Amino acid sequence: MAQDDGESIGLFEPLMVSEGSPKRGALNDLALELAEKSAAFRSSLPGSTAAALADLVRAMNCYYSNLIEGHNTHPVDIERALDGDYSADPKKRDLQLEAKAHITVQKWIDEGGLDEPPTAPASIIEMHRRFCELLPEDLLWVEYPGTGERVKVVPGELRERYVEVGRHVAVSPGAVPRFMDRMHQAYTREGRIGSILAAACAHHRLLWIHPFMDGNGRVARLMSYAMLRESLDTRGLWSVARGLARREKDYKDHLQACDGERRGDRDGRGTLSEAALASFTEFFLQVSIDQVDFMATLMQADRLRDRIMIWTEEEMRAGALPPKSDIVLKAILYQGKLERGEVDSMLGMSERAARRITSALLKAGAITSESTRAPLYLAFPAKYAERWMPGLFPEA
């Protein structure tokens, strides 16, 4: 049984930025702004477009979350992995499998897989289990700095060893369940605004506990993603991970500052600095707002249509798509979906000739359909992101 040194649960208080904090009013305003912008963006998208975008955002979230850990797997390689197309290079293949694992867990979250709130110990353990059990063997080992000892990571198993992360000495392994229970208890009492702030506060406090031998960063970001998804009904249409990765140094500096102790009588009443927690929460919310703004600009209907139509015309000129492909895509862009039976009459062509165009668009990945008779919808493949949605990913 893991050693519990009996640390006081007060060691990682405060768990929330208190109502009495000088920054609480500004944080409440940011939470409201995020809620309003997220709702406006969600309502601006047709349902079919939102569903396709959510698939792409999963790949984006995975890419940036893994990038923070120093694992760079380009979204095109991630998409290939989802289609079962893996690199011959063992290291690249391992990273593709890691990316696929992350996307699988987020899809499970998106489809309502969590039986309990995201901060519940059972939910956190299940996210870790699902992620790690899909990892290749080589990515399931951690090396202790100094000694060089290699330790196997067991999916869904809380650590049974003492750990240090930078200058932070995490609580004894046996104390981890007590601290996780306290964390969950603190974050389930919050109302709407509190639940948005909690996505940032819980993010650091879970990392402070460091419940697993490895994978804590990914699990913390998945937990915060699930918390925001729940409190804001984001539908998975945007992700804070892109913003955190783009400001990685600020992100890590804030997390380190949150490990620091209270800085005098005006810094809350807990053991840790409330001012540092408030600063991280402000940073986290501002990054989230930036990401909603970015996605909303990217998905403006007229601009998105223009970018896709320019791409389609270029593909037709190059012979990569048959003539009149642009008419089909334009109809889907304006209507949200297109019944297969409407394509031939719309194009003034035979059913067979019309089928050749839809087949080419499906093969190119520009559109998608659930079956050979189901309606046609727009897809957002990562390979076209650079042209269709510039800035979403780094260039290939």
N, C-alpha and C positions, 0 to 999 in steps of 0.2 A: 504494500500500500504506500502511495506517495506521501512523503513527509510534509506535514502541516506545521509550520513554525508558530502558528497562533497569532499572526499579524492582525492588528485591528482593522476592521472594515473601513474605518475612517481614513485610512492611508490614501485612498484615491478620491476623497471628497474635496470639493463639491462635484457632484455628477451633472449638475445643470448650472447655467448662469442664473443667479438668483434674481428675483424681482427688484431687489435693492441695489443691484449692480449699476454703476454709472452708464454702462453700455446697453442695459437691457431694453430700454426704449428704442434705441436705434436698431437693435437686433430684431425686435418685434416688427418694426417697419420693413426691414429687409425680408423677413419671413412672409409678410403680407404681399410685398412686391413680387417675390418669387411665386407665391400662390397665384396671384393675378396673371402674371405673364405666362406661367405654365398652363393655366386654364385657357387663356386666349389662344396660345399656340395649338393646344390640343383641339379646340373647337374649330380652328381654321382649316384643318385637314379632313378631306373625305375619308371615310372608314377604310376603304381599300388601300388608299395611299398610306394611311397611318400604319396599317398592318405590314406593308412592305418596308416602310421606313424602320419599324421596330426591329425587323430582322437585321437590317444594316447596322442599326445602333448597337445591337448585341456584339457584332464583330468589332465595332468601334470601341465599345466599352472594354472588351477583352483585350484589344490591341494596346490601348493606353494603360490599362491596369497592369498588364504584363510588362510594358515598357518601364513603368515605375520601378519594377523589380529587376530591371536590367536585361529583360528578355525581349528582343526585337524580332517579332514575326510579322512580316508585312501582311496587311489585310488580304491581298490577292492570294498569298500562301495560306492564310487562314481559310479563305473561301475554297481553295483547292482541297484542304484537309476535310472540310465539311462534305465534299463530294467524293472523299476516299482517295484523293490523289496526293500521295505523300512523296517528299523529297527522298532521293537515294542517299543523301548525306544524313548519317544517323543523328547528328546534333540538330539539324534543321527539322528532321522528322519528329524528334522529341519535342521541339518547341511547337510544331504544328499540333501534336497530340495534346500538349498543354493548353493551347488556345482552344482547341475543340472541347476540352474538358470545361473550361471557363464558360464557353457559350452554352454548353449543355446545362450547366447549373443555372445560368441566368434564364434560360428558356423555361426551366422547371419553375423558377420563381415567377416568371411572367405568366405562366399558365396556372398559377395559384397553388403551387406545390407545398408551400409552407402551411403546416397545420396550426402553428402558434405564431405569435408576433415575431418579427425578425430579431429582436433582442433576447428572446427566450433562449436559455442555454441549449435546449434541444434543437432549436432552429440553427444556431451557430455551429453546433457539432455536426448537424446533418449537411450543412453547406460545405463544411470541411471534408466530410466523408465522401460526398458526391464528387467534389472536385478532385481529391487526392486518389480516389480509387480508379480514376480514369487516366492518371498520369503514368508515363513510362517508368520503369524501374530506376533508371539513372537519375530521375528528378525527385526520387523519394528518399534521398540521403542528404543529411546536413553534416557539415564538418565543424567541430568545435575549434574556434580560433585559439591559438596557443598550443593546444595539445595535439591537434590534427586528428583527433578521434572522430570516426564517422558513425552517425546514428541514423537508424532507419525511421522514417516518418510513417506512422500507422494512421490510415485514413479514419477520421472521426474520433481519434483518441487524444485526450488531454495529455499534456506533457507530464512526465514523471521525473523530470530533472530540473535543476536550477539553471536559470539562464540570465545572461546580461546582454542588453541591446544598447550598444554605444555606452553611454554613461549611466543608463538606467538599469538597475538591478530589479528584475521582476519578482513578484511575490513567490513564496515557496510553492512547489508543485501541488501539495496537498491543499493549499489555500485557494487554488484557482476556482473550484466549484462554488465556494462561499462568495467570492468576489463577483463571479458571473451571476449568481442569484441576486445579489444586491443591485447590480447594474440593471438587470431586467426589472426588478421591483421599482427602481427609480424612474425608468423611462415609460412604464405603462400607466402612470398616473397623469400624464400630460394631456392637455387639450390640443386643439388644432395648431395654434402657433407653437406651443411647447413641443409638439411632436416633430415639427420642422426643425426647430433648434436642436432637438435631441439627436437628429441624424448626424449632426456635426459632433456634439458632445460625446455620444456613444462611440463614435469613430475613434476618437483618441483613447477613451477609457478602455475599450476592448484591446487596443494595441498595448496599453499600459499593463494590462493583465497578462498579455502574451500567452494565451491559453494553449497554443500548439507549438510543437517543435519547429514547424515551418508552415508557410501558407497564411500567416496571420494578416498580412497586408491585403491579399486578395479577398480573404473572408471579411475583413473590416469594410472594404469597399463594396462588396456584394451586400453586406448587411445594411450599409447606409443607402445603397441604391434601392434595396427592398423597402426601407423605411420611408424614403421620399416617394417611392412608387405608391405606397399605401396612403400616406398623408396628403399627397397632392394629386393622386390618380394620374400619374404621368403617362401611363400606358406604354412605358419604355421608349418614349419618343426623344428623349435626351438623356445625357449622362454627365455626371460631374467628373468622371475619370479623365475625360479629355482635358478639361481645364486644370485638374491637379497635375497631370503629366506635363502640360505646357508650362506650368509654374512649379516644377518639381522641387527646386531648391527652397522656395518660399514654403511649400507644403511641408517639407521635411524639417525646416527650421521651426515652423509653428508647432509641429508635433513634439519636437525636442523641448521647446519652451514650455509646453504643457506638462512635461515631466517635472518641471521645477516646483520648488516649495513656495508657499505663501510668502509674499514680499511685504510683510508688515501689517499693521492694524487695519489699513484701508483696502486690503486685498482679500475680501471675503472672510469666511469663518472656517474654511476647511484646512486640510493639510497642504493641498496643492494650490497653486496660484489660480484664483478665479479670473484675474485680469488676463492671464495667458489663454485660459479656456475661452474667454469672451473674444479675444483677438482671433483665435483660430476659428471660432464659430462665425465671426464676421467675414473672415477670409473665405470660408467654405460656402457661405451663402452668396457672397459676391461672385465667386467662381461659378456657382450654379446659375445665377441670373445671367452671367455672361454667356453660358452655354445655351440657355433657352433663347436669348437674343440671337446668338449665332445661328442656331437651327431655324428659328423663325425667318431670318433673312434668307437663309439658304433655300428654304422651302416656299418662298413667295411664288404663288402659282404662275404668274406671267413670266417671271425670270427663269423659273425652273423649266417651263415649257419651251422658252426660247433656247436655253442651253441644250435640251434634249433634241429639239428639232434641228438645230445646227449640226449636232453630232450625227443625226439620222441622215441628213442630206449628204454629209461627207462620206458616210458609210455606203450610201447608194451610189455616189459618184465613183467610189473605189471598187464597186462591184461586190462589196461584202454583204450588202442587203439588196434584195430585188426592188425594182421600181414600185412606187405606190406604198412602200413600207411606212413612209411618213404619214400617209392618210390614216392608216390603222393606228399608229402611235398617237397621232393628234386626237383622234376620236376617244381613245382611252384616257388621254390626259384631260380632256374636257369633261368626259362623262364619268370617269372613275372606273368604269368597266365596259366591256363590249361583248355582247352575245356572239357566239361563233356564227350563228345563222344570219347575222346582219352584215357580215364582212363582204360576201360576194355581191349583194345588192348595193352596198355602199360604194364598192369599187367598180361596179358595172362589169364584173368578170364572172367566169364560170366558177362553180364551187371548187373545182380542182385547182384552178389558178389561184383563187383566194387562199386555199389551204396551203399552197406553196409559200405564200407571203407570211402567213401566221406561223408556219413551221420554222421559217428562217428567223423570225423575231424571237420565237421560243428558244431555238437553238443558240441564238446570240445571247440569251439571258436577259433581253430587254423587257420581255413580258413573261408572265407566268400564268399557269392554269392548273386547277386541281385534277382535271381529267381531260380526255380527248373531246368531251362534249361540254365541259364546264366553261363559264365565261372567262374572258381574257382580262388580266389585270396588269398594271405597271409593276415592274420589279426594280430593285435598286442594287444591282450587283456591285461588289467592291471594285471589280476591274474597270468599271466606268465612273467610279466616284470622282476621280480627278477631273473629268470633263463635266459630269452632271452636277456634282456637288463639291466644287473646288474649296480646298482648305479643310475638308473633313478629315482626311488622312494626309500624311506626308506624301510627296510625290514618289512614284515607284522607282 
